[in-house]
Amino acid sequence: MPPTEWHEEIWSCSWCYAATHVGGEWFEIARPPYLPMELRWERAVANGLPADVAHAFGIFDRTLCGIQEVGMSPSDYGWLLERENACDACHEAAMVIDERWPQTMSSDDARVSVARRPATG
């Protein structure tokens, strides 16, 4: 079923993690702008994650290093890669993902947004 004004989907690229929002009230197709690594990721929270290691919440309900726990979600706090307890594997994955973003989509004005209003008649 295609997205409608009552339904929104987020399509995420499994290679570069760029997200595209489709649908919603204005049937918008939007790609948020590029964010540097230190601003892009939230800390992952779940009952099964160790409290002494900070993992980055990726897409598909997994950490960047691939851990998947039931009920995992992004926290309200950013994942700071410069912290001592930041997961090394998440840091490596974040660096790889950052290098994959197309350079033409890395500037502040590279956000793509198209709104389509349904036809009336």
C-alpha positions as CSV (number, residue, x, y, z in Angstrom):
1,M,0.0,0.0,0.0
2,P,1.5,3.3,-1.0
3,P,2.0,6.0,1.7
4,T,-0.9,8.3,2.3
5,E,-1.5,11.5,4.3
6,W,-2.3,9.2,7.3
7,H,0.7,6.9,6.8
8,E,4.4,7.8,6.7
9,E,7.3,5.5,5.9
10,I,11.0,5.9,6.5
11,W,13.1,4.3,3.9
12,S,16.7,3.8,5.0
13,C,19.7,2.9,2.8
14,S,21.5,-0.1,4.4
15,W,24.8,1.1,2.8
16,C,25.1,4.8,3.7
17,Y,22.2,5.0,6.2
18,A,20.6,8.0,4.5
19,A,16.9,8.1,5.4
20,T,14.1,9.3,3.2
21,H,10.7,10.1,4.7
22,V,7.7,9.4,2.4
23,G,4.1,10.2,3.2
24,G,2.7,12.1,6.1
25,E,0.2,15.0,6.2
26,W,1.6,16.8,3.1
27,F,2.7,13.6,1.3
28,E,6.3,14.8,1.5
29,I,9.3,13.1,0.3
30,A,12.2,14.4,2.4
31,R,15.8,13.5,3.0
32,P,17.2,15.1,6.1
33,P,20.5,16.9,5.6
34,Y,23.9,15.3,6.3
35,L,25.0,15.5,9.9
36,P,28.6,15.0,11.1
37,M,29.3,11.9,13.0
38,E,29.2,13.6,16.4
39,L,25.7,14.9,15.7
40,R,24.1,12.0,13.8
41,W,23.7,9.1,16.2
42,E,21.7,8.6,19.5
43,R,22.8,6.3,22.2
44,A,21.0,2.9,22.0
45,V,19.0,1.8,25.0
46,A,17.8,-1.8,25.7
47,N,17.6,-4.1,28.7
48,G,20.2,-6.5,27.2
49,L,22.9,-3.9,26.4
50,P,25.8,-3.5,28.9
51,A,25.6,-0.3,30.9
52,D,29.3,0.3,30.7
53,V,29.6,0.5,26.9
54,A,27.8,3.2,24.9
55,H,26.4,1.9,21.6
56,A,25.1,4.0,18.7
57,F,21.5,3.3,17.6
58,G,21.6,2.7,13.9
59,I,18.7,1.7,11.7
60,F,16.7,-1.4,11.5
61,D,16.5,-1.5,15.3
62,R,20.2,-2.4,15.7
63,T,23.3,-0.7,17.0
64,L,25.9,0.3,14.4
65,C,28.0,-2.7,15.4
66,G,25.1,-5.0,14.7
67,I,23.6,-5.8,18.2
68,Q,19.9,-6.3,18.1
69,E,17.9,-6.5,21.3
70,V,14.1,-6.7,21.9
71,G,12.7,-3.2,22.6
72,M,15.9,-1.4,21.6
73,S,15.4,2.3,20.9
74,P,17.3,5.5,20.5
75,S,17.7,7.5,23.7
76,D,17.2,11.2,24.2
77,Y,21.0,11.5,24.3
78,G,23.5,11.7,21.6
79,W,26.1,9.0,21.1
80,L,29.4,10.7,21.6
81,L,32.2,8.8,19.8
82,E,34.9,10.7,21.8
83,R,33.7,9.3,25.1
84,E,35.9,6.6,26.7
85,N,33.0,4.1,26.9
86,A,32.0,4.5,23.2
87,C,31.9,1.1,21.5
88,D,34.9,0.8,19.2
89,A,33.0,-1.3,16.6
90,C,30.2,1.3,16.5
91,H,32.9,4.0,16.0
92,E,34.4,2.1,13.1
93,A,31.0,1.6,11.5
94,A,30.2,5.3,11.9
95,M,33.4,6.2,10.1
96,V,32.7,3.8,7.2
97,I,29.1,5.1,6.9
98,D,30.3,8.7,7.0
99,E,32.7,8.1,4.2
100,R,29.9,6.5,2.1
101,W,27.7,9.7,2.1
102,P,27.9,11.3,-1.3
103,Q,30.0,14.5,-1.1
104,T,27.3,16.3,-3.1
105,M,24.8,15.5,-0.3
106,S,27.1,16.6,2.5
107,S,26.5,20.4,2.4
108,D,23.9,22.3,4.5
109,D,21.8,23.1,1.4
110,A,21.6,19.5,0.1
111,R,18.3,18.6,1.8
112,V,15.8,17.2,-0.6
113,S,12.1,17.9,0.0
114,V,9.2,17.6,-2.3
115,A,5.6,18.0,-1.2
116,R,2.8,16.7,-3.4
117,R,-0.8,17.6,-2.7
118,P,-3.4,15.0,-3.6
119,A,-5.5,15.9,-6.6
120,T,-9.0,17.1,-5.8
121,G,-11.8,16.8,-8.2
